[in-house]
Amino acid sequence: MNLTVIGTGYVGLVSGTCFAEMGNKVTCVDIDTIKIENLKKGIIPIYEPGLSAMVKRTINNNTLDFSSKLKEALQKCDIAFIAVGTPMGEDGSADLQYVLEVARGIGRYMEHSLVIVNKSTVPVGTADKVKTAIREELDKRNLDLEYHVVSNPEFLKEGDAINDFLKPDRVVVGSDHEPTTEKIRSLYAPFFRSSMDRLITMDVRSAEMTKYVANAMLATKISFMNEVANICERVGADVNKVRIGIGSDHRIGYSFIYPGAGYGGSCFPKDVKALHRTAAEHGYQAELINAVEEVNDRQKLVIAHKVIDRFGEDLSGKTFAVWGLSFKPQTDDMREAPAIYIIKELTSRGAKIKAYDPKAMEEARHYYLKDVAAVTYYNSKYETLPGSDAMILLTEWKEFRSPDFEELKTQLKESVIFDGRNQYNDLLLQDLGFEYFQIGKKTIKNLTKAY
């Protein structure tokens, strides 16, 4: 099929490239001409494992192209995907200005019948707004073209997006027009060679709702487990053992019940707020959804408070090695990352930070922490240690899993580790003489030193 994907952000670029990988003829469109020229050269603006190689391969195979001209991209198009951002507005609602501007652009330039697919994460009722925006532009041109708007939310995990798209556990299609549904089914058929059971069809509004509910459910599991962790720490239980005890129940499972420093990224924070806002707009106070957000906001500062409790309210003269800045491993995404809040809290009290992350340091340096002068960036994890009073682990990158603890003891001023991901063996660290602070368990202190 001939596809147009409008928006070359995370969702648009991954989706367009994977469709092209399956042999479709795909044109990705963006108004950012510099970005488009870089993409034509195979230079991608995000880090996602496997994406750069696939972009270059599909360009060479002539199945993927990039353009800043929507009119030309729509000329031979069968299906147009809207994949632009829906940032959070000041009131917590999803900002639809970019989605609706794309819809108006489609209405201005389409010359034949089209299927328009909302791939962006949008609140219930957005498809109707897109239909209206297109119809208004067609009316201005005195054209009566047939078009159908479909909801096809994405469920991509940053760091594993290629695999998620090529081997999806489900594809949700919201459509009120059976021939259009079959067209989308045909598009996705190559991704389900063994069975099409995982392609789930429903009405448009239910599909729009499904995305928000899925993310809110996962965020709820995270916040619930972090709340349990904080209780465990106070009563003397070990949340790591509690997690195993409850995860073995198949009704609960182990996914998303790892305690930590809170969730971040582009989806969970924004979508939880948007779902809460949607409920309020329809006269319902979603207290559980609101609590999920409040627990997460509080959790992002738990590690900072542990540092303050250990070293004092005034951190002037203290330096901390921070391992990990992105909100999760295998991505350079720092949107709503706990590291932002923790570093700002510590530096506001006079601390200096020596930071390392395998992929996110440019994001931190030029955007998220650009105004925090007390942060210095290093090329490796061990370079952050000399002169630091403690090490703070905030992202569970693989290269942080098995560090040389003897090196840490030698280089750090004190043998202190704050673990925001409960990654290390507490008994091992106790034997090595570390003070080990983690989430949801009382601190293992260095027994060779009196406090």
C-alpha positions in Angstrom: 0.0 0.0 0.0 0.9 3.6 -0.4 1.1 5.2 3.1 1.6 8.7 4.3 2.7 9.1 7.9 2.4 12.7 9.1 4.8 13.5 11.9 8.3 12.1 12.3 8.5 12.0 16.1 8.9 8.7 18.0 5.6 7.1 17.0 5.6 8.4 13.4 9.2 7.5 12.6 9.0 4.0 14.1 5.6 3.3 12.5 6.5 4.5 9.1 9.8 2.7 9.0 8.3 -0.6 10.1 5.5 -0.4 7.5 8.2 0.3 4.9 10.2 -2.7 6.2 7.2 -4.9 5.3 7.2 -3.6 1.7 4.7 -0.8 1.8 5.6 2.5 0.0 5.8 5.0 2.8 6.3 8.8 2.8 7.0 10.4 6.2 6.0 14.1 6.3 7.1 16.8 8.7 7.1 20.6 8.6 10.7 20.7 10.0 12.7 20.8 6.8 16.0 20.4 8.5 14.8 17.3 10.2 13.5 15.9 6.9 16.9 16.6 5.2 18.7 14.8 8.0 16.3 11.8 7.8 16.9 11.5 4.1 20.6 11.0 5.0 19.7 8.4 7.6 20.3 10.8 10.5 17.6 10.2 13.0 16.7 12.5 15.9 16.1 9.9 18.6 17.9 6.9 20.0 16.0 3.7 19.6 17.8 0.3 19.2 17.7 -0.9 15.6 15.9 2.1 14.2 18.8 3.8 12.5 19.8 0.7 10.5 16.2 0.0 9.5 15.7 3.6 8.3 18.8 3.4 6.1 17.8 0.0 4.8 14.3 1.0 3.8 15.6 4.2 2.2 18.0 2.1 0.1 15.1 -0.3 -0.8 13.1 2.7 -2.0 10.2 1.9 0.3 10.8 4.8 2.7 11.0 8.5 1.8 10.8 11.8 3.6 9.1 15.0 2.6 8.0 18.4 4.0 5.2 18.7 1.3 2.0 17.2 2.5 0.2 17.9 -0.8 2.6 15.8 -2.8 2.6 13.0 -0.2 -1.2 12.6 -0.4 -1.4 12.3 -4.2 -1.0 8.5 -4.4 -1.8 7.8 -0.8 -4.2 5.0 0.3 -4.0 5.6 4.0 -2.8 8.7 5.9 -1.6 8.3 9.5 -1.7 11.2 11.9 1.3 10.7 14.2 2.0 14.2 15.7 2.5 15.1 19.3 -0.4 15.7 21.7 1.5 17.5 24.5 -0.1 18.1 27.9 -1.9 21.4 28.2 -1.7 23.6 31.3 -5.0 22.0 32.7 -3.7 18.5 32.1 -5.8 17.8 29.0 -4.2 16.7 25.7 -3.4 19.5 23.4 -4.9 18.7 20.0 -3.8 21.7 18.0 -1.2 19.7 16.0 -3.6 16.8 15.3 -6.3 19.2 14.1 -3.9 21.3 12.0 -2.9 18.1 10.2 -6.6 17.2 9.7 -7.1 20.6 8.1 -4.1 20.1 5.9 -5.5 16.8 4.7 -8.8 18.5 3.9 -6.9 21.2 2.0 -4.9 18.8 -0.2 -6.7 15.5 -0.6 -7.9 14.8 -4.1 -9.4 11.3 -3.8 -11.0 9.1 -1.1 -8.8 8.4 1.9 -8.6 6.4 5.1 -7.2 8.7 7.9 -5.8 6.9 10.9 -5.2 8.6 14.2 -2.0 7.1 15.5 -1.4 9.9 18.0 -2.6 9.4 21.6 -5.8 11.4 21.7 -8.8 11.6 24.1 -12.2 10.2 23.3 -14.1 12.2 20.7 -11.0 13.3 18.7 -11.9 11.3 15.6 -15.1 13.3 15.4 -13.1 16.5 15.6 -10.8 15.3 12.9 -13.8 14.4 10.7 -15.2 17.9 11.2 -11.9 19.7 10.5 -11.5 17.7 7.2 -15.1 18.3 6.1 -14.8 22.1 6.7 -11.7 22.3 4.4 -13.4 20.2 1.8 -16.5 22.4 1.9 -14.3 25.4 1.2 -13.1 23.6 -1.9 -16.6 22.5 -2.9 -15.5 18.9 -2.9 -17.5 15.9 -1.7 -14.8 13.2 -1.2 -15.3 10.1 0.8 -13.1 9.6 3.8 -13.1 7.6 7.0 -11.3 8.3 10.2 -9.9 5.3 12.2 -8.4 5.1 15.7 -5.3 2.9 15.8 -3.5 3.7 19.1 0.2 2.7 19.5 1.5 0.5 22.2 5.2 0.9 21.7 7.8 0.6 24.6 10.7 3.0 24.2 13.8 0.9 23.9 12.0 -2.0 22.3 9.7 -0.2 19.8 10.9 -2.0 16.7 10.2 -5.4 18.2 6.8 -4.2 19.5 5.7 -3.0 16.1 7.0 -6.0 14.1 5.7 -8.5 16.6 2.8 -6.9 18.3 0.9 -8.5 21.2 -2.2 -6.7 19.9 -3.3 -4.1 17.4 -6.4 -2.1 18.2 -8.5 -0.8 15.4 -11.4 1.5 16.0 -13.6 1.9 13.0 -17.3 2.4 12.2 -17.0 1.4 8.5 -16.5 -2.3 7.7 -14.6 -1.9 4.4 -12.2 0.5 6.1 -11.7 -2.0 8.9 -10.8 -4.7 6.3 -8.3 -2.4 4.7 -6.5 -1.8 7.9 -6.7 -5.5 8.6 -5.0 -6.2 5.3 -2.3 -3.6 6.1 -1.5 -5.4 9.4 -1.8 -8.9 8.1 2.0 -9.4 7.5 2.6 -8.7 11.2 0.3 -11.6 12.2 1.4 -14.5 10.0 0.3 -17.2 12.5 -2.9 -15.7 13.7 -5.0 -12.5 13.2 -6.7 -13.0 16.6 -4.4 -10.3 18.1 -6.0 -7.7 15.8 -8.8 -6.4 17.9 -11.6 -4.3 16.2 -14.0 -2.1 18.0 -15.8 1.2 17.7 -13.7 4.4 17.4 -14.4 5.8 20.9 -13.6 2.5 22.6 -10.3 2.4 20.7 -9.4 5.9 21.8 -10.2 5.0 25.4 -8.2 1.8 25.3 -4.8 3.6 25.0 -5.4 5.8 28.0 -6.8 3.0 30.1 -3.8 0.7 29.2 -1.2 3.3 30.3 -3.2 4.3 33.4 -3.4 0.6 34.4 0.3 0.1 34.1 1.0 3.4 35.9 -1.4 2.3 38.7 0.6 -0.9 39.2 3.8 1.1 39.5 2.4 3.6 41.9 0.7 0.9 43.9 4.0 -1.0 44.3 5.9 2.2 45.2 3.3 2.9 47.9 3.7 -0.7 49.2 7.5 -0.2 49.2 7.2 2.9 51.4 5.1 1.0 53.8 7.5 -2.0 53.8 10.4 0.3 54.7 8.5 1.7 57.7 7.3 -1.7 59.1 10.6 -3.6 58.5 9.5 -5.7 55.6 11.5 -6.2 52.4 9.5 -5.1 49.3 11.8 -7.2 47.0 10.5 -10.3 48.7 7.0 -9.1 48.8 7.1 -8.5 45.1 8.1 -12.1 44.5 5.3 -13.3 46.8 2.6 -11.4 44.9 4.0 -11.6 41.4 3.8 -15.4 41.5 0.0 -15.0 41.5 -0.8 -15.2 37.8 -3.7 -12.8 38.3 -1.1 -10.1 39.2 2.1 -11.2 37.5 5.6 -9.6 37.7 5.3 -6.9 35.1 5.3 -3.3 36.4 5.6 -4.2 40.1 9.2 -3.3 40.5 9.6 -0.6 43.1 11.7 2.4 42.1 12.0 6.1 41.8 8.7 6.6 39.9 7.7 6.5 36.3 8.5 9.1 33.7 8.6 9.3 29.9 6.3 10.7 27.3 3.3 8.5 27.9 2.4 7.6 31.5 2.5 11.1 33.1 0.7 12.7 30.2 -1.9 10.0 29.7 -2.8 9.6 33.4 -3.4 13.4 33.6 -5.4 13.4 30.4 -7.6 10.5 31.6 -8.2 12.3 34.9 -9.1 15.5 33.0 -11.4 13.6 30.6 -13.3 12.1 33.6 -13.6 15.6 35.2 -15.0 17.1 32.0 -17.8 14.5 32.1 -18.6 15.2 35.7 -16.7 12.3 37.4 -13.9 12.6 39.9 -11.5 9.8 39.2 -9.9 9.6 42.6 -7.9 6.5 42.0 -6.4 7.9 38.8 -5.6 11.1 40.7 -3.9 9.2 43.5 -1.7 7.3 41.0 -0.3 10.6 39.8 0.1 12.0 43.4 2.0 8.9 44.5 4.3 9.1 41.5 5.1 12.8 42.1 6.0 12.0 45.6 8.0 8.9 44.7 10.3 10.9 42.4 11.9 12.6 45.5 12.2 9.6 47.7 15.9 9.0 46.8 16.6 12.7 47.2 15.1 12.6 50.7 17.3 9.5 51.6 20.3 11.5 50.5 19.3 14.5 52.6 18.5 12.3 55.6 22.0 10.8 55.4 24.1 13.9 54.6 22.0 16.7 56.0 19.7 19.5 54.9 22.7 21.6 53.7 24.5 19.7 51.0 27.1 22.4 50.3 30.5 20.8 49.8 28.9 17.5 48.9 29.3 15.8 45.5 27.3 12.9 44.2 28.0 10.6 41.3 24.7 10.0 39.4 24.5 6.9 37.2 21.6 7.2 34.7 19.5 10.2 33.5 16.9 8.8 31.1 13.6 7.7 32.5 14.4 4.1 31.5 17.2 2.2 29.8 17.6 1.9 26.0 16.4 5.4 25.3 17.7 9.0 25.5 14.2 10.2 26.5 14.3 12.3 29.7 10.7 13.6 29.7 9.5 13.5 33.3 12.6 11.4 34.3 13.0 11.1 38.1 16.7 12.2 37.6 15.5 15.7 36.7 13.7 16.1 40.0 16.3 14.4 42.2 19.2 16.4 40.7 17.4 19.7 41.0 16.5 19.0 44.6 20.0 18.1 45.6 21.7 21.0 43.7 19.2 23.5 45.2 20.7 22.5 48.6 24.2 23.2 47.4 25.3 19.8 46.1 27.4 19.2 43.0 26.6 16.4 40.6 28.9 14.3 38.4 26.6 12.6 35.9 26.9 9.8 33.4 24.3 8.2 31.1 25.1 6.1 28.0 22.6 8.0 25.8 20.8 10.9 27.5 23.6 13.4 28.4 23.0 15.6 25.4 19.4 15.8 26.3 20.3 16.7 29.8 23.0 19.2 28.9 21.0 21.1 26.3 17.5 20.9 27.5 16.3 19.3 30.7 19.2 20.3 33.0 20.7 23.2 30.9 20.1 25.7 33.7 21.6 23.6 36.5 25.3 24.8 36.6 26.2 22.3 39.3 26.1 19.3 37.0 29.2 18.1 35.2 29.0 15.3 32.6 31.5 12.4 32.2 32.3 9.8 29.6 32.0 6.8 31.8 30.5 5.7 35.0 33.8 5.3 36.8 34.9 8.8 35.9 32.1 10.2 38.1 33.4 8.5 41.3 36.6 10.3 42.3 35.8 13.0 44.9 32.1 12.0 45.2 30.6 11.4 48.6 28.2 8.7 47.3 26.9 7.1 44.1 23.2 7.4 43.1 21.8 4.9 40.6 18.7 6.2 38.8 18.4 4.3 35.5 18.9 0.5 35.2 21.1 0.4 32.2 22.8 -3.0 31.7 26.3 -1.6 32.1 25.3 -0.5 35.7 24.2 -4.0 36.8 27.6 -5.5 37.7 30.0 -2.7 38.6 33.4 -3.2 40.2 32.4 -2.5 43.8 36.0 -2.5 44.9 36.5 0.3 42.4 33.6 2.2 44.0 35.0 1.7 47.5 38.4 3.0 46.3 37.2 6.0 44.4 34.2 7.2 46.6 35.0 9.4 49.6 32.5 7.2 51.6 31.2 3.7 50.8 27.6 4.8 50.2 25.2 3.8 47.4 21.7 5.0 46.8 19.8 2.7 44.5 16.7 4.0 42.9 16.0 0.7 41.1 16.8 -1.9 43.8 19.3 -3.4 41.4 22.1 -4.8 43.7 22.4 -7.6 46.2 22.1 -6.0 49.7 23.9 -8.8 51.5 26.9 -8.6 49.1 27.1 -4.9 49.7 26.9 -5.3 53.4 29.8 -7.8 53.3 31.8 -5.3 51.3 31.2 -2.6 54.0 28.8 -0.4 52.0 25.9 1.7 53.3 23.2 0.6 50.8 20.0 2.7 50.5 17.2 1.2 48.4 13.5 1.5 47.9 11.2 -0.3 50.3 13.7 -1.8 52.7 15.5 -0.5 55.7 19.0 0.7 55.0 22.0 -1.7 55.2 24.7 0.3 56.9 28.4 -0.1 57.0 28.8 -2.0 60.3 32.4 -1.1 60.6 31.7 2.5 61.3 29.7 4.0 64.1 27.0 6.6 63.5 
